[in-house]
Amino acid sequence: MSLSKRVIPDSVLEGCHALLPGVAPPYGYIPSLAAGIVFDILFLGFTALNLYRSIRYKVWSSYLLTICAVGELIGWIGRTWSSQCPYNSQAFPMQEICLVIAPVFLAATLYLYLGIFIRLSGDKFSLINPKLYVRIFLTSDIISLLVQAAGAGIATGEINSEGGNAWTGVYIVVGGLVFQGCRVPRNDAFVTITAISVLAVYIRCIYRTVQLAEGLAGYLSTHEGYFIALDAVMIVVAYIGFVFYDPGLLEDES
């Protein structure tokens, strides 16, 4: 259940405090402990698997997937922390910043695969040199990463201060998300797993854009079910295919 009042006294921002009557945490609700545990386990597993593959194959796709999984894991640890300490001033920015920027590295993996798939199927199917796909899209990804990180930092810093205005940071993050969404590649040659991952990333990006455009006190931000279904689950869907289909094998083949 979402809560309406969001002014948080400075006295409860440190340590761990139970929910106070009439004082909503920065989320507008208390994050689910059960969801936190489930996604902590999932992203811990993804981290371990891709770390192993990074060591074994030493390829960029595994490195990028590992970074994404670590970011998601840290973010969900922050939400699990918040489920017990809803006002803590470290837990909220920890999850907000990590869960906003971590999927950028998953998107970068998809850009990498676009170039690989085109090389495997023949350069004649591409309008530009396949090597340029990674350079163009990864450069765009780095820009969106920096923009989103800056915006998330501003927004989370302001929401924890009395009288703070988080809208500046929110607008910056929205700009970064729109920029990232416009750069997700589309190509009919994608295999099914990658196509599903691209779709999941698109859905998550659209949700995050609309959510943050409403503001951190908006309907989507203050109802956890939307976040779990359209952010967390979408990242898991985008990831799950790569658990069964080893990305390192594809890069070796290319």
Contacts in CASP RR format, 6 or more apart in sequence:
PFRMAT RR
TARGET T0000
AUTHOR 0000-0000-0000
METHOD contacts of the structure
MODEL  1
MSLSKRVIPDSVLEGCHALLPGVAPPYGYIPSLAAGIVFDILFLGFTALN
LYRSIRYKVWSSYLLTICAVGELIGWIGRTWSSQCPYNSQAFPMQEICLV
IAPVFLAATLYLYLGIFIRLSGDKFSLINPKLYVRIFLTSDIISLLVQAA
GAGIATGEINSEGGNAWTGVYIVVGGLVFQGCRVPRNDAFVTITAISVLA
VYIRCIYRTVQLAEGLAGYLSTHEGYFIALDAVMIVVAYIGFVFYDPGLL
EDES
1 29 0 8 1.000
2 28 0 8 1.000
2 29 0 8 1.000
2 222 0 8 1.000
2 223 0 8 1.000
3 22 0 8 1.000
3 24 0 8 1.000
3 25 0 8 1.000
3 28 0 8 1.000
3 29 0 8 1.000
3 222 0 8 1.000
4 24 0 8 1.000
4 28 0 8 1.000
5 22 0 8 1.000
5 23 0 8 1.000
5 24 0 8 1.000
6 24 0 8 1.000
6 26 0 8 1.000
6 28 0 8 1.000
6 159 0 8 1.000
6 217 0 8 1.000
7 23 0 8 1.000
7 162 0 8 1.000
7 163 0 8 1.000
8 23 0 8 1.000
8 24 0 8 1.000
8 25 0 8 1.000
8 26 0 8 1.000
8 87 0 8 1.000
8 160 0 8 1.000
8 162 0 8 1.000
9 23 0 8 1.000
9 162 0 8 1.000
10 162 0 8 1.000
12 20 0 8 1.000
12 23 0 8 1.000
12 87 0 8 1.000
13 87 0 8 1.000
13 88 0 8 1.000
13 89 0 8 1.000
13 160 0 8 1.000
14 88 0 8 1.000
14 89 0 8 1.000
15 85 0 8 1.000
15 88 0 8 1.000
16 84 0 8 1.000
16 85 0 8 1.000
16 88 0 8 1.000
17 85 0 8 1.000
17 86 0 8 1.000
17 87 0 8 1.000
19 25 0 8 1.000
19 30 0 8 1.000
19 86 0 8 1.000
20 87 0 8 1.000
23 87 0 8 1.000
25 82 0 8 1.000
25 86 0 8 1.000
25 87 0 8 1.000
25 92 0 8 1.000
26 87 0 8 1.000
26 92 0 8 1.000
26 156 0 8 1.000
26 159 0 8 1.000
26 160 0 8 1.000
26 216 0 8 1.000
27 82 0 8 1.000
27 86 0 8 1.000
27 92 0 8 1.000
27 221 0 8 1.000
27 222 0 8 1.000
27 224 0 8 1.000
28 217 0 8 1.000
28 221 0 8 1.000
28 222 0 8 1.000
29 222 0 8 1.000
29 223 0 8 1.000
29 224 0 8 1.000
30 82 0 8 1.000
30 83 0 8 1.000
30 86 0 8 1.000
31 79 0 8 1.000
31 80 0 8 1.000
31 82 0 8 1.000
31 83 0 8 1.000
31 86 0 8 1.000
31 224 0 8 1.000
32 83 0 8 1.000
32 224 0 8 1.000
32 228 0 8 1.000
33 80 0 8 1.000
33 83 0 8 1.000
33 84 0 8 1.000
35 79 0 8 1.000
35 224 0 8 1.000
35 228 0 8 1.000
35 232 0 8 1.000
36 76 0 8 1.000
36 79 0 8 1.000
36 80 0 8 1.000
36 83 0 8 1.000
37 80 0 8 1.000
39 72 0 8 1.000
39 76 0 8 1.000
39 79 0 8 1.000
39 232 0 8 1.000
39 236 0 8 1.000
40 73 0 8 1.000
40 76 0 8 1.000
40 77 0 8 1.000
40 80 0 8 1.000
42 236 0 8 1.000
43 69 0 8 1.000
43 71 0 8 1.000
43 72 0 8 1.000
43 73 0 8 1.000
43 76 0 8 1.000
44 73 0 8 1.000
45 69 0 8 1.000
46 65 0 8 1.000
46 69 0 8 1.000
46 72 0 8 1.000
46 73 0 8 1.000
46 239 0 8 1.000
46 243 0 8 1.000
47 66 0 8 1.000
47 69 0 8 1.000
47 70 0 8 1.000
47 73 0 8 1.000
49 243 0 8 1.000
50 62 0 8 1.000
50 65 0 8 1.000
50 66 0 8 1.000
50 69 0 8 1.000
51 66 0 8 1.000
53 62 0 8 1.000
53 65 0 8 1.000
53 66 0 8 1.000
53 246 0 8 1.000
53 247 0 8 1.000
53 248 0 8 1.000
54 62 0 8 1.000
54 63 0 8 1.000
54 66 0 8 1.000
57 246 0 8 1.000
57 248 0 8 1.000
57 251 0 8 1.000
57 252 0 8 1.000
59 247 0 8 1.000
59 248 0 8 1.000
59 251 0 8 1.000
59 252 0 8 1.000
60 112 0 8 1.000
60 251 0 8 1.000
61 109 0 8 1.000
61 112 0 8 1.000
61 113 0 8 1.000
61 247 0 8 1.000
61 248 0 8 1.000
61 250 0 8 1.000
61 251 0 8 1.000
62 247 0 8 1.000
62 248 0 8 1.000
64 105 0 8 1.000
64 106 0 8 1.000
64 108 0 8 1.000
64 109 0 8 1.000
64 112 0 8 1.000
65 105 0 8 1.000
65 106 0 8 1.000
65 109 0 8 1.000
65 239 0 8 1.000
65 242 0 8 1.000
65 247 0 8 1.000
67 102 0 8 1.000
67 105 0 8 1.000
68 102 0 8 1.000
68 103 0 8 1.000
68 104 0 8 1.000
68 105 0 8 1.000
68 106 0 8 1.000
68 109 0 8 1.000
68 235 0 8 1.000
68 239 0 8 1.000
69 102 0 8 1.000
69 239 0 8 1.000
70 102 0 8 1.000
71 98 0 8 1.000
71 99 0 8 1.000
71 101 0 8 1.000
71 102 0 8 1.000
72 98 0 8 1.000
72 99 0 8 1.000
72 102 0 8 1.000
72 103 0 8 1.000
72 235 0 8 1.000
74 94 0 8 1.000
74 95 0 8 1.000
74 98 0 8 1.000
75 94 0 8 1.000
75 95 0 8 1.000
75 98 0 8 1.000
75 99 0 8 1.000
75 102 0 8 1.000
76 95 0 8 1.000
76 99 0 8 1.000
76 232 0 8 1.000
77 94 0 8 1.000
77 95 0 8 1.000
78 91 0 8 1.000
78 92 0 8 1.000
78 94 0 8 1.000
78 95 0 8 1.000
78 98 0 8 1.000
79 91 0 8 1.000
79 95 0 8 1.000
79 99 0 8 1.000
81 88 0 8 1.000
81 91 0 8 1.000
81 94 0 8 1.000
82 88 0 8 1.000
82 91 0 8 1.000
82 92 0 8 1.000
82 95 0 8 1.000
85 91 0 8 1.000
89 160 0 8 1.000
92 156 0 8 1.000
92 159 0 8 1.000
92 160 0 8 1.000
93 152 0 8 1.000
93 153 0 8 1.000
93 156 0 8 1.000
93 157 0 8 1.000
93 160 0 8 1.000
96 152 0 8 1.000
96 153 0 8 1.000
96 155 0 8 1.000
96 156 0 8 1.000
97 149 0 8 1.000
97 152 0 8 1.000
97 153 0 8 1.000
97 156 0 8 1.000
99 231 0 8 1.000
100 148 0 8 1.000
100 149 0 8 1.000
100 152 0 8 1.000
100 173 0 8 1.000
100 208 0 8 1.000
101 145 0 8 1.000
101 148 0 8 1.000
101 149 0 8 1.000
101 152 0 8 1.000
102 235 0 8 1.000
103 201 0 8 1.000
103 204 0 8 1.000
103 205 0 8 1.000
103 235 0 8 1.000
103 238 0 8 1.000
104 141 0 8 1.000
104 144 0 8 1.000
104 145 0 8 1.000
104 148 0 8 1.000
104 180 0 8 1.000
106 197 0 8 1.000
106 201 0 8 1.000
106 235 0 8 1.000
106 238 0 8 1.000
106 239 0 8 1.000
107 137 0 8 1.000
107 141 0 8 1.000
107 180 0 8 1.000
107 183 0 8 1.000
107 184 0 8 1.000
107 201 0 8 1.000
108 137 0 8 1.000
108 138 0 8 1.000
108 141 0 8 1.000
109 242 0 8 1.000
109 247 0 8 1.000
110 184 0 8 1.000
110 185 0 8 1.000
110 194 0 8 1.000
110 197 0 8 1.000
110 198 0 8 1.000
110 201 0 8 1.000
111 133 0 8 1.000
111 134 0 8 1.000
111 137 0 8 1.000
111 138 0 8 1.000
111 141 0 8 1.000
111 183 0 8 1.000
111 185 0 8 1.000
112 134 0 8 1.000
112 138 0 8 1.000
113 190 0 8 1.000
113 194 0 8 1.000
113 247 0 8 1.000
113 250 0 8 1.000
114 130 0 8 1.000
114 133 0 8 1.000
114 134 0 8 1.000
114 137 0 8 1.000
114 185 0 8 1.000
114 187 0 8 1.000
114 190 0 8 1.000
115 126 0 8 1.000
115 130 0 8 1.000
115 131 0 8 1.000
115 133 0 8 1.000
115 134 0 8 1.000
116 130 0 8 1.000
116 250 0 8 1.000
116 251 0 8 1.000
116 254 0 8 1.000
117 187 0 8 1.000
117 189 0 8 1.000
117 190 0 8 1.000
117 191 0 8 1.000
117 194 0 8 1.000
118 125 0 8 1.000
118 126 0 8 1.000
118 130 0 8 1.000
118 133 0 8 1.000
118 187 0 8 1.000
118 189 0 8 1.000
119 130 0 8 1.000
119 254 0 8 1.000
120 253 0 8 1.000
120 254 0 8 1.000
121 189 0 8 1.000
123 129 0 8 1.000
123 130 0 8 1.000
125 189 0 8 1.000
126 133 0 8 1.000
133 185 0 8 1.000
137 183 0 8 1.000
137 185 0 8 1.000
140 179 0 8 1.000
140 180 0 8 1.000
140 183 0 8 1.000
141 180 0 8 1.000
141 183 0 8 1.000
143 176 0 8 1.000
143 179 0 8 1.000
144 176 0 8 1.000
144 177 0 8 1.000
144 179 0 8 1.000
144 180 0 8 1.000
144 181 0 8 1.000
144 183 0 8 1.000
147 172 0 8 1.000
147 173 0 8 1.000
147 175 0 8 1.000
147 176 0 8 1.000
147 179 0 8 1.000
148 172 0 8 1.000
148 173 0 8 1.000
148 176 0 8 1.000
148 177 0 8 1.000
148 180 0 8 1.000
150 169 0 8 1.000
150 172 0 8 1.000
151 168 0 8 1.000
151 169 0 8 1.000
151 170 0 8 1.000
151 172 0 8 1.000
151 173 0 8 1.000
152 169 0 8 1.000
152 173 0 8 1.000
153 169 0 8 1.000
154 166 0 8 1.000
154 168 0 8 1.000
154 169 0 8 1.000
154 172 0 8 1.000
155 166 0 8 1.000
155 168 0 8 1.000
155 169 0 8 1.000
155 170 0 8 1.000
155 172 0 8 1.000
155 173 0 8 1.000
155 216 0 8 1.000
156 166 0 8 1.000
157 166 0 8 1.000
158 164 0 8 1.000
158 165 0 8 1.000
158 166 0 8 1.000
158 168 0 8 1.000
158 169 0 8 1.000
159 166 0 8 1.000
159 216 0 8 1.000
166 215 0 8 1.000
166 216 0 8 1.000
167 215 0 8 1.000
170 212 0 8 1.000
170 213 0 8 1.000
170 215 0 8 1.000
170 216 0 8 1.000
173 212 0 8 1.000
174 209 0 8 1.000
174 212 0 8 1.000
174 213 0 8 1.000
177 205 0 8 1.000
177 208 0 8 1.000
177 209 0 8 1.000
177 212 0 8 1.000
178 209 0 8 1.000
180 205 0 8 1.000
181 202 0 8 1.000
181 205 0 8 1.000
184 198 0 8 1.000
184 201 0 8 1.000
184 202 0 8 1.000
184 205 0 8 1.000
185 198 0 8 1.000
186 198 0 8 1.000
190 198 0 8 1.000
193 241 0 8 1.000
193 242 0 8 1.000
193 245 0 8 1.000
196 237 0 8 1.000
196 238 0 8 1.000
196 241 0 8 1.000
197 237 0 8 1.000
197 238 0 8 1.000
197 239 0 8 1.000
197 241 0 8 1.000
197 242 0 8 1.000
198 238 0 8 1.000
200 234 0 8 1.000
200 235 0 8 1.000
200 237 0 8 1.000
200 238 0 8 1.000
201 234 0 8 1.000
201 238 0 8 1.000
203 230 0 8 1.000
203 234 0 8 1.000
204 230 0 8 1.000
204 231 0 8 1.000
204 234 0 8 1.000
204 235 0 8 1.000
204 238 0 8 1.000
207 220 0 8 1.000
207 226 0 8 1.000
207 230 0 8 1.000
207 231 0 8 1.000
207 234 0 8 1.000
208 231 0 8 1.000
210 220 0 8 1.000
211 218 0 8 1.000
211 220 0 8 1.000
211 221 0 8 1.000
211 226 0 8 1.000
211 227 0 8 1.000
212 221 0 8 1.000
214 220 0 8 1.000
214 221 0 8 1.000
215 221 0 8 1.000
220 226 0 8 1.000
220 227 0 8 1.000
221 227 0 8 1.000
END
